[in-house]
Amino acid sequence: MATATYLQRGEALDYVNSGDAVIEAGTVVVLGTKIGVAAADIAAGATGAVHVEGVFEMPAKSGESAIAQGAAVYWNGTAVTAASSGATLAGYAAAAMTAGAEKILVKINA
């Protein structure tokens, strides 16, 4: 019988910065079909932690329409949007966002 061994809670995961620039703390990192948020600066070639659970204040796409609490939201590479096209699922709006707001609260990977 195959067994599984518990390793950690999974709120943060190790991430290898394969780029040639520092990933600054708070930077959104795309992890396949999910996102993470760098917990601290991660030097080029180094391993660091990325949060994969929690609520984060993130930039909203400029000119974005209102987003209701609980609505699915996506990371387009620079900001959060309600549009899924070409973007990565970020999670859902943890609070309602008014049209044109600059920030949105996101419950990531939910």
Backbone as CSV, one residue per row, in Angstrom:
resi,resn,N_x,N_y,N_z,CA_x,CA_y,CA_z,C_x,C_y,C_z
1,MET,0.832,-1.169,0.000,0.000,0.000,0.000,0.890,1.250,0.000
2,ALA,0.532,2.215,-0.848,1.268,3.477,-0.887,0.875,4.334,0.307
3,THR,1.842,5.025,0.864,1.566,5.895,2.011,2.077,7.293,1.725
4,ALA,1.543,8.249,2.442,1.978,9.639,2.341,2.565,10.054,3.679
5,THR,3.586,10.867,3.629,4.243,11.356,4.832,4.006,12.855,4.953
6,TYR,3.453,13.304,6.065,3.185,14.716,6.305,4.504,15.478,6.398
7,LEU,4.592,16.612,5.686,5.799,17.425,5.721,5.589,18.806,6.324
8,GLN,4.493,19.477,5.970,4.280,20.840,6.451,2.831,21.245,6.230
9,ARG,2.432,22.395,6.782,1.061,22.893,6.624,0.795,23.367,5.198
10,GLY,1.810,23.817,4.511,1.635,24.216,3.124,1.193,25.649,2.915
11,GLU,1.322,26.494,3.922,0.951,27.905,3.779,1.991,28.681,2.975
12,ALA,3.204,28.200,2.989,4.291,28.769,2.192,5.075,27.604,1.604
13,LEU,5.575,27.803,0.414,6.345,26.763,-0.268,7.701,27.310,-0.683
14,ASP,8.689,26.431,-0.806,9.989,26.825,-1.336,9.843,27.131,-2.822
15,TYR,10.538,28.162,-3.259,10.503,28.562,-4.669,11.924,28.911,-5.091
16,VAL,12.372,28.342,-6.213,13.708,28.628,-6.739,13.595,29.758,-7.754
17,ASN,14.321,30.825,-7.505,14.360,31.954,-8.435,15.318,31.599,-9.564
18,SER,14.770,31.169,-10.693,15.604,30.769,-11.824,15.953,31.944,-12.726
19,GLY,15.501,33.138,-12.361,15.822,34.337,-13.144,17.181,34.893,-12.766
20,ASP,17.500,36.044,-13.356,18.789,36.667,-13.051,18.634,37.966,-12.287
21,ALA,17.463,38.204,-11.709,17.217,39.382,-10.883,16.577,38.960,-9.567
22,VAL,16.734,39.767,-8.559,16.122,39.502,-7.258,14.603,39.587,-7.389
23,ILE,13.913,38.648,-6.783,12.464,38.741,-6.643,12.232,39.411,-5.300
24,GLU,11.642,40.594,-5.319,11.470,41.359,-4.085,10.295,40.826,-3.272
25,ALA,10.397,40.988,-1.951,9.309,40.604,-1.056,8.016,41.253,-1.518
26,GLY,6.933,40.478,-1.512,5.637,40.999,-1.924,5.342,40.843,-3.400
27,THR,6.315,40.367,-4.163,6.117,40.164,-5.599,5.251,38.937,-5.838
28,VAL,4.297,39.068,-6.761,3.464,37.923,-7.130,4.262,37.045,-8.087
29,VAL,4.280,35.742,-7.804,5.000,34.762,-8.596,3.977,33.754,-9.128
30,VAL,3.989,33.504,-10.428,3.082,32.517,-11.009,3.685,31.132,-10.823
31,LEU,2.877,30.239,-10.268,3.289,28.856,-10.003,2.380,27.936,-10.814
32,GLY,2.649,27.811,-12.084,1.791,26.999,-12.948,0.429,27.651,-13.102
33,THR,-0.614,27.033,-12.528,-1.965,27.575,-12.604,-2.373,28.312,-11.334
34,LYS,-1.436,28.552,-10.443,-1.681,29.239,-9.170,-0.698,30.400,-9.032
35,ILE,-0.837,31.162,-7.950,0.126,32.223,-7.673,0.670,32.057,-6.261
36,GLY,1.783,32.715,-6.015,2.355,32.836,-4.690,2.827,34.261,-4.519
37,VAL,3.117,34.635,-3.281,3.629,35.969,-2.986,4.929,35.794,-2.219
38,ALA,6.004,36.361,-2.749,7.315,36.216,-2.117,7.275,36.741,-0.682
39,ALA,7.708,35.905,0.257,7.697,36.267,1.671,8.842,37.216,2.031
40,ALA,9.930,37.121,1.316,11.115,37.957,1.511,11.827,38.018,0.163
41,ASP,12.826,38.874,0.053,13.599,38.924,-1.192,14.190,37.540,-1.483
42,ILE,14.170,37.160,-2.767,14.771,35.890,-3.180,15.824,36.223,-4.238
43,ALA,17.085,36.033,-3.902,18.183,36.341,-4.820,18.141,35.423,-6.037
44,ALA,18.705,35.884,-7.131,18.796,35.068,-8.345,19.507,33.762,-8.013
45,GLY,18.922,32.648,-8.430,19.506,31.340,-8.189,19.265,30.783,-6.800
46,ALA,18.629,31.568,-5.926,18.403,31.134,-4.552,16.996,30.572,-4.383
47,THR,16.801,29.894,-3.259,15.488,29.368,-2.889,14.934,30.221,-1.767
48,GLY,13.667,30.571,-1.888,13.007,31.364,-0.854,11.561,30.934,-0.714
49,ALA,10.896,31.473,0.282,9.504,31.104,0.557,8.542,32.003,-0.196
50,VAL,7.478,31.386,-0.695,6.357,32.131,-1.256,5.089,31.690,-0.527
51,HIS,4.298,32.681,-0.112,3.010,32.392,0.513,2.060,31.880,-0.555
52,VAL,1.325,30.822,-0.262,0.337,30.294,-1.192,-1.054,30.262,-0.562
53,GLU,-1.187,30.824,0.632,-2.465,30.960,1.314,-2.492,32.320,1.987
54,GLY,-3.689,32.837,2.187,-3.850,34.085,2.910,-4.588,35.124,2.094
55,VAL,-4.812,36.286,2.732,-5.454,37.420,2.081,-4.399,38.499,1.899
56,PHE,-4.282,38.991,0.672,-3.275,39.993,0.330,-3.930,41.195,-0.331
57,GLU,-3.442,42.389,-0.011,-3.840,43.590,-0.737,-2.967,43.641,-1.980
58,MET,-3.615,43.689,-3.146,-2.891,43.616,-4.412,-3.347,44.751,-5.326
59,PRO,-2.514,45.113,-6.303,-2.929,46.167,-7.234,-4.068,45.677,-8.125
60,ALA,-5.039,46.565,-8.343,-6.142,46.260,-9.249,-5.813,46.844,-10.614
61,LYS,-6.290,46.196,-11.654,-6.087,46.686,-13.018,-6.688,48.083,-13.144
62,SER,-5.967,48.959,-13.762,-6.430,50.329,-13.959,-7.765,50.333,-14.701
63,GLY,-8.736,51.051,-14.166,-10.035,51.159,-14.805,-10.931,49.952,-14.630
64,GLU,-10.565,49.049,-13.750,-11.356,47.830,-13.537,-12.757,48.169,-13.037
65,SER,-13.738,47.433,-13.494,-15.116,47.568,-13.015,-15.191,47.069,-11.579
66,ALA,-16.310,47.340,-10.914,-16.512,46.855,-9.552,-16.426,45.332,-9.529
67,ILE,-15.896,44.804,-8.439,-15.790,43.355,-8.257,-16.454,43.018,-6.928
68,ALA,-17.393,42.082,-6.960,-18.126,41.685,-5.765,-17.282,40.765,-4.885
69,GLN,-17.528,40.843,-3.585,-16.882,39.917,-2.661,-17.212,38.494,-3.085
70,GLY,-16.206,37.645,-3.127,-16.384,36.249,-3.496,-16.211,35.967,-4.972
71,ALA,-16.119,37.002,-5.798,-15.942,36.798,-7.243,-14.526,36.310,-7.538
72,ALA,-14.412,35.408,-8.499,-13.093,34.933,-8.927,-12.310,36.093,-9.517
73,VAL,-11.012,36.169,-9.202,-10.138,37.203,-9.749,-8.859,36.564,-10.283
74,TYR,-8.197,37.266,-11.184,-7.065,36.724,-11.937,-5.891,37.688,-11.915
75,TRP,-4.685,37.140,-11.990,-3.441,37.919,-12.058,-3.037,37.987,-13.523
76,ASN,-2.950,39.209,-14.077,-2.626,39.362,-15.498,-1.143,39.639,-15.747
77,GLY,-0.336,39.504,-14.722,1.101,39.743,-14.838,1.523,41.048,-14.187
78,THR,0.570,41.954,-14.008,0.867,43.226,-13.351,-0.183,43.633,-12.329
79,ALA,-1.400,43.086,-12.447,-2.489,43.502,-11.565,-3.586,42.445,-11.541
80,VAL,-4.529,42.644,-10.628,-5.676,41.754,-10.493,-6.828,42.276,-11.347
81,THR,-7.524,41.358,-11.989,-8.637,41.686,-12.863,-9.717,40.615,-12.740
82,ALA,-10.925,40.952,-13.189,-12.003,39.969,-13.235,-11.948,39.162,-14.523
83,ALA,-11.129,39.594,-15.477,-11.036,38.935,-16.782,-10.055,37.763,-16.722
84,SER,-10.523,36.592,-17.120,-9.679,35.394,-17.051,-8.771,35.218,-18.261
85,SER,-9.085,35.839,-19.369,-8.346,35.648,-20.617,-6.868,36.015,-20.465
86,GLY,-6.004,35.054,-20.711,-4.562,35.289,-20.653,-4.018,35.535,-19.258
87,ALA,-4.797,35.223,-18.234,-4.381,35.493,-16.856,-4.395,34.204,-16.038
88,THR,-3.811,34.260,-14.854,-3.730,33.128,-13.938,-4.705,33.347,-12.787
89,LEU,-5.472,32.321,-12.450,-6.395,32.438,-11.337,-5.627,32.829,-10.074
90,ALA,-6.052,33.933,-9.451,-5.402,34.398,-8.224,-6.154,33.919,-6.991
91,GLY,-7.472,33.785,-7.101,-8.309,33.393,-5.975,-9.642,34.086,-6.086
92,TYR,-10.088,34.693,-4.966,-11.346,35.443,-5.021,-11.226,36.733,-4.220
93,ALA,-12.138,37.669,-4.541,-12.151,38.955,-3.839,-12.564,38.716,-2.393
94,ALA,-11.708,39.075,-1.462,-11.992,38.893,-0.039,-12.928,39.975,0.471
95,ALA,-13.039,41.055,-0.267,-13.958,42.152,0.036,-14.360,42.762,-1.298
96,ALA,-15.511,43.397,-1.320,-15.954,44.051,-2.543,-14.982,45.171,-2.911
97,MET,-14.803,45.379,-4.213,-13.955,46.462,-4.710,-14.817,47.386,-5.561
98,THR,-14.718,48.678,-5.335,-15.473,49.634,-6.131,-14.792,49.843,-7.482
99,ALA,-15.567,50.234,-8.464,-15.024,50.499,-9.805,-13.913,51.534,-9.715
100,GLY,-12.827,51.277,-10.412,-11.714,52.209,-10.466,-10.776,52.199,-9.273
101,ALA,-11.027,51.335,-8.292,-10.139,51.262,-7.128,-8.745,50.828,-7.567
102,GLU,-7.743,51.261,-6.816,-6.355,50.922,-7.149,-5.902,49.631,-6.506
103,LYS,-6.576,49.186,-5.450,-6.180,47.976,-4.702,-7.403,47.086,-4.504
104,ILE,-7.134,45.803,-4.322,-8.184,44.821,-4.026,-7.622,43.823,-3.038
105,LEU,-8.492,43.345,-2.135,-8.105,42.297,-1.203,-8.425,40.949,-1.847
106,VAL,-7.420,40.078,-1.901,-7.565,38.796,-2.575,-7.220,37.657,-1.629
107,LYS,-8.132,36.698,-1.524,-7.853,35.429,-0.840,-7.228,34.562,-1.926
108,ILE,-5.912,34.368,-1.824,-5.214,33.700,-2.923,-5.447,32.195,-2.912
109,ASN,-5.434,31.638,-4.128,-5.485,30.194,-4.384,-6.666,29.495,-3.745
110,ALA,-7.782,30.174,-3.668,-8.983,29.557,-3.101,-10.028,29.361,-4.161
